[in-house]
Amino acid sequence: MIGIARNLLTILVSAGAVLPMAGAAAVASKPGAVFVMTNAAGKNEIVTFQRTADGHLFDGSRYETGGRGSGGLVDPLQSQGSLTLSQDHSMLFAVNSGSGTLSVFSVKKATLSLVEKVPTGGSAPVAVAQFQNLVFVLNTGGSGSVVSFRLDPSGLKKIAHSTVFLTSSNAAGASLAVSPDGQFLLVSERLGNNIDAFRIQADGTLAPVVVTPSVGAGAFSVIFAPNGTAIVSETGPAGTTNESAVSSYSLMSNGMLSPISKSVPTLGTANCWNVITPDGKFVYVSNSASATVAGFAIGQGGNLTPIAGTVVGTNPAGSANLDIAASDDGKYLFTLNAGTGNISIFGIQQDGALTNLGDAGDLPKASGFNGIAAF
């Protein structure tokens, strides 16, 4: 199996870009998979689910990462991107926060094969991002750092002198995002309430940080739409209820971010996670403390418009819906419900509205699960 995985690494590296997607009709009828991470302190594992073409999930298997998670109850990592699929969906990256390592799996439908496990160059890794043959890992232990890796046929190799630090030792980095053109890496600072921009240099190292303060309180996760718009989830001022919001920014050539839509209300509490549909039309956010999902249309200029009612999906009470993912055809949305130990499934309609398709999985409740990925 390792030989097969190495071949997949070779394919990914030689391609040098996202592999082209099949035609819309072919993708629409194609089943997929959903992956979640246990983050267990004793033995971190990935739980796989097979997805049918109509969105239903069936329990698959468990795969050991070879590392340890952080353990905990609900949202111990406080991050987005702890479990990340490669751009072409051939590889899955999982952080082992308790052992300071990154596990790499090859992916074949809902079946995983562990390729390798490497040190992250720091402690307490919480997020990973990949672009072509570059992989970036966010470590929150110590001073908080980002480390660059190069992916080649022999595996992941740490790039020399690639470690960069956030604005302070207590910034609490929460997510990573690479711009669609591969020019910049953004990092959100949960406690620093900043969005850090690093230009990605030719050798894979990162240029000095350019800092943009978040327009709203509680910046948590940052992602890019296909048109280059950066979207940030905001939890809102500490101790408040229903004050969460979402903002959009344009990324300037100097690395600064210029606000477009400022702190649009999500009508919920603890909006920390977000996902954009592959076509770039909609962004959905998890109001984890309210057990709801809010939705917004993304305009051509990056402006955000609430989908009718703003709250477009409701999860089981006490679900603590954390991470959120979408299928690669943009037809289904999945939320990892750490409180109730399951995954909620929603159908995405043409106007962005969601249809509740039920729940799947029988996972331990409040046991530290973090991270979801899907195709």
C-alpha positions in Angstrom: 0.0 0.0 0.0 2.9 2.4 0.7 4.1 1.9 -2.9 0.6 2.9 -4.2 0.7 5.9 -1.9 4.1 7.0 -3.2 2.7 6.8 -6.8 -0.1 9.1 -5.8 2.5 11.5 -4.4 4.3 11.4 -7.7 1.1 12.1 -9.6 0.2 15.1 -7.4 3.7 16.6 -7.7 4.1 16.1 -11.4 0.7 17.6 -12.0 1.8 20.8 -10.3 -1.8 22.1 -10.1 -5.4 21.2 -9.3 -6.5 18.3 -11.5 -9.4 19.2 -13.8 -12.8 18.3 -12.7 -15.1 16.1 -14.7 -18.1 17.6 -16.4 -21.0 18.7 -14.3 -23.2 15.8 -15.2 -20.5 13.3 -14.4 -19.7 14.9 -11.0 -23.4 15.1 -10.1 -23.9 11.4 -10.3 -20.6 10.5 -8.6 -20.6 9.3 -4.9 -18.0 10.7 -2.5 -16.8 10.5 1.0 -16.7 12.4 4.3 -13.8 12.2 6.8 -13.7 13.3 10.5 -10.9 13.2 13.1 -11.3 11.8 16.6 -8.4 13.9 18.0 -8.1 11.3 20.8 -5.2 11.8 23.1 -4.3 8.1 23.3 -4.7 7.3 19.6 -5.8 9.8 17.0 -7.9 8.3 14.2 -9.8 9.3 11.0 -13.4 8.0 10.7 -14.5 7.6 7.1 -18.1 7.7 5.7 -19.1 6.7 2.2 -21.4 9.2 0.5 -24.0 8.1 -2.0 -24.9 10.3 -5.0 -28.1 11.4 -3.1 -26.1 12.6 -0.1 -26.6 9.8 2.4 -23.7 8.7 4.5 -22.8 5.2 5.5 -20.2 4.3 8.2 -16.9 3.2 6.8 -13.8 2.5 8.7 -11.3 3.9 11.2 -7.7 4.6 10.3 -5.0 5.3 12.9 -2.9 8.4 12.2 0.1 7.0 14.1 0.0 10.1 16.4 -1.8 11.5 19.3 -4.5 14.2 19.4 -5.1 16.8 22.1 -8.0 15.0 23.7 -10.7 17.1 25.3 -14.4 17.5 25.2 -15.9 20.0 22.7 -13.6 22.0 20.3 -10.3 21.5 22.1 -8.2 22.6 19.0 -10.2 25.8 18.4 -9.2 25.8 14.8 -10.4 25.2 11.2 -8.4 23.0 8.9 -7.1 20.3 11.2 -8.1 17.8 8.6 -7.5 18.9 5.0 -7.9 17.2 1.6 -5.4 18.0 -1.1 -6.7 20.1 -4.0 -7.2 17.0 -6.2 -8.6 14.9 -3.3 -5.9 12.3 -3.7 -4.4 13.0 -0.2 -5.6 13.8 3.3 -3.6 15.7 5.9 -4.3 15.3 9.6 -2.6 17.1 12.5 -1.7 15.2 15.6 -1.7 18.0 18.1 -0.7 15.9 21.1 2.5 14.6 19.4 3.5 17.5 17.2 3.2 15.6 13.9 1.4 15.6 10.6 0.0 12.4 9.1 -0.5 12.0 5.3 -2.9 9.6 3.8 -3.5 8.5 0.2 -7.3 8.6 -0.6 -9.2 6.2 -2.8 -12.9 6.9 -2.4 -13.6 6.4 1.3 -10.5 4.2 1.8 -7.3 5.6 3.3 -3.7 4.4 3.4 -1.2 6.0 5.7 1.7 7.3 3.7 3.9 8.9 6.3 4.0 10.9 9.5 6.4 13.9 9.9 7.2 16.4 12.7 5.6 19.7 12.2 8.6 21.8 13.2 6.7 23.1 16.3 4.3 22.0 19.0 0.5 21.7 19.1 -0.3 21.8 15.3 -3.9 22.8 14.7 -4.3 23.5 11.0 -2.8 22.6 7.6 -3.2 24.0 4.1 -1.9 22.7 0.7 -1.2 24.3 -2.6 0.3 22.4 -5.4 3.6 20.9 -4.0 3.6 23.2 -0.9 2.1 22.3 2.5 1.9 24.8 5.4 1.3 23.8 9.0 0.1 26.1 11.8 1.6 25.3 15.2 0.0 27.0 18.3 2.4 25.8 21.0 5.1 28.1 22.2 5.3 31.3 20.2 2.9 30.1 17.5 4.4 29.5 14.1 3.8 28.5 10.5 6.2 26.0 8.9 6.5 25.3 5.1 7.0 21.8 3.6 7.6 20.6 0.1 5.8 17.6 -1.2 7.8 15.4 -3.6 7.8 11.8 -4.7 9.7 10.8 -1.6 7.3 12.5 0.8 7.1 15.7 2.8 10.3 17.6 3.4 10.5 20.6 5.8 11.8 23.6 3.9 15.0 25.0 5.5 14.6 28.3 7.3 10.8 28.4 6.6 9.5 28.9 10.2 7.7 32.2 10.7 6.0 33.5 13.8 2.7 35.2 14.4 2.4 38.7 16.0 2.7 37.5 19.6 3.1 34.3 21.7 -0.6 34.5 22.7 -2.1 35.3 19.2 -3.8 31.8 19.1 -3.6 31.1 15.3 -6.8 29.4 14.2 -6.7 28.8 10.4 -4.7 28.9 7.2 -5.7 29.8 3.7 -3.7 30.1 0.4 -4.9 32.6 -2.1 -6.2 31.0 -5.4 -3.2 32.4 -7.3 -0.8 30.8 -4.8 0.8 34.2 -4.0 -0.2 34.6 -0.3 -0.9 32.6 2.8 -3.4 34.1 5.3 -3.4 33.1 9.0 -6.2 34.1 11.4 -5.3 35.1 14.9 -8.1 34.1 17.3 -6.9 36.1 20.3 -4.8 38.6 18.4 -7.9 39.4 16.3 -5.7 39.9 13.3 -5.5 38.4 9.8 -1.8 37.9 9.0 -0.6 37.8 5.3 2.6 36.2 4.2 3.8 36.4 0.6 4.8 32.9 -0.6 8.3 33.1 -2.1 9.7 31.0 -4.9 11.5 28.7 -2.6 8.4 28.1 -0.5 9.5 30.2 2.5 7.3 33.0 3.7 8.1 36.7 3.5 7.7 38.9 6.6 4.1 39.2 8.0 1.7 42.0 6.9 -1.0 42.4 9.6 -4.6 43.6 9.0 -6.7 44.0 12.2 -10.1 42.3 11.9 -13.0 44.7 11.3 -15.0 42.7 13.8 -14.4 41.1 17.2 -13.4 37.4 17.5 -11.8 36.7 14.1 -11.6 32.9 13.9 -11.4 31.2 10.4 -10.4 32.6 7.1 -11.0 31.1 3.6 -10.8 32.2 0.0 -13.5 32.2 -2.6 -12.4 31.2 -6.1 -12.6 34.9 -7.1 -9.9 35.8 -4.5 -12.3 37.2 -1.9 -11.1 36.4 1.7 -14.0 35.6 4.1 -13.5 35.7 7.9 -15.9 34.3 10.5 -16.2 36.4 13.7 -17.4 35.1 17.0 -18.3 38.6 18.2 -17.4 40.3 21.5 -16.7 37.9 24.3 -19.6 36.9 26.5 -22.3 38.1 24.0 -25.2 36.2 22.5 -26.2 36.3 18.8 -23.5 38.8 18.0 -21.5 36.6 15.6 -20.8 38.0 12.1 -18.9 37.4 8.9 -16.8 39.8 6.8 -15.3 39.8 3.4 -12.0 41.4 2.2 -10.1 42.0 -1.0 -6.4 41.1 -0.8 -4.1 43.9 -2.0 -0.8 43.4 -3.8 1.1 44.5 -0.7 -0.6 41.9 1.5 -3.0 44.3 3.2 -6.7 43.4 3.3 -9.4 45.9 2.3 -12.8 45.3 3.8 -15.8 44.8 1.5 -18.7 43.6 3.6 -18.1 44.4 7.3 -19.4 42.2 10.1 -22.6 41.0 8.5 -24.7 39.3 11.3 -25.0 35.5 11.2 -27.9 35.7 13.7 -26.2 33.2 16.0 -23.6 32.6 18.6 -20.0 31.3 18.3 -19.7 31.5 14.5 -16.2 30.0 14.1 -16.2 27.8 11.0 -17.1 28.4 7.3 -17.1 26.8 3.9 -17.5 28.1 0.4 -19.2 26.1 -2.3 -16.9 25.0 -5.1 -18.6 27.4 -7.6 -17.9 30.3 -5.3 -21.6 31.3 -5.1 -22.3 30.7 -1.4 -20.6 30.7 2.0 -22.0 28.9 5.0 -21.0 29.4 8.6 -21.5 27.3 11.7 -23.2 29.1 14.7 -21.9 26.4 17.0 -23.5 27.6 20.2 -26.8 28.2 18.5 -26.9 24.9 16.6 -27.6 26.7 13.3 -26.0 27.3 9.9 -26.2 30.7 8.3 -25.8 31.3 4.6 -24.6 34.2 2.3 -24.4 34.8 -1.4 -21.0 36.0 -2.6 -21.2 38.8 -5.2 -18.7 39.2 -8.0 -17.1 42.0 -6.1 -16.9 40.0 -2.9 -19.9 41.5 -1.1 -21.9 39.3 1.1 -25.7 39.1 0.9 -27.7 37.0 3.4 -29.7 34.2 1.9 -33.3 34.6 2.8 -33.7 34.5 6.6 -29.9 34.2 7.1 -30.2 31.1 9.2 -30.7 28.4 6.5 -30.1 25.2 8.6 -30.9 23.9 12.1 -28.9 21.2 13.8 -30.0 19.0 16.8 -30.2 20.9 20.1 -26.8 20.9 21.8 -25.1 19.7 18.7 -22.1 22.1 19.0 -21.8 22.0 15.2 -18.1 22.8 14.7 -16.3 22.2 11.4 -18.3 22.4 8.2 -17.6 20.9 4.7 -19.2 20.7 1.3 -19.2 18.0 -1.4 -17.1 18.8 -4.5 -20.2 19.1 -6.7 -21.7 21.8 -4.4 -24.8 19.8 -3.7 -24.3 18.8 -0.1 -23.2 20.4 3.2 -22.0 18.5 6.3 -21.5 19.7 9.8 -19.5 17.9 12.5 -21.7 17.9 15.6 -19.2 17.4 18.4 -21.8 17.7 21.2 -24.2 15.0 19.8 -21.6 12.8 18.1 -23.0 12.8 14.6 -22.8 14.6 11.2 -25.7 16.7 9.9 -26.4 16.4 6.2 -28.0 19.3 4.2 -28.9 19.5 0.5 -27.8 22.8 -1.1 -30.5 24.3 -3.4 -29.9 26.5 -6.4 -30.8 29.6 -4.5 -28.5 28.6 -1.6 -31.3 27.4 0.7 -30.6 24.2 2.7 -32.8 21.1 3.0 -32.2 19.0 6.1 -31.5 15.4 5.0 -31.0 14.1 8.5 -28.0 12.9 10.5 -25.4 10.1 10.3 -22.8 8.5 12.5 -22.8 7.2 16.0 -19.7 8.9 17.4 -18.9 9.5 21.1 -20.4 12.7 22.4 -18.3 15.5 23.6 -15.1 13.5 23.2 -12.8 16.0 21.4 -13.7 15.4 17.8 -12.2 18.2 15.5 -11.9 18.4 11.8 -14.0 17.4 8.8 -13.3 17.1 5.1 -15.4 15.9 2.2 -15.6 15.5 -1.6 
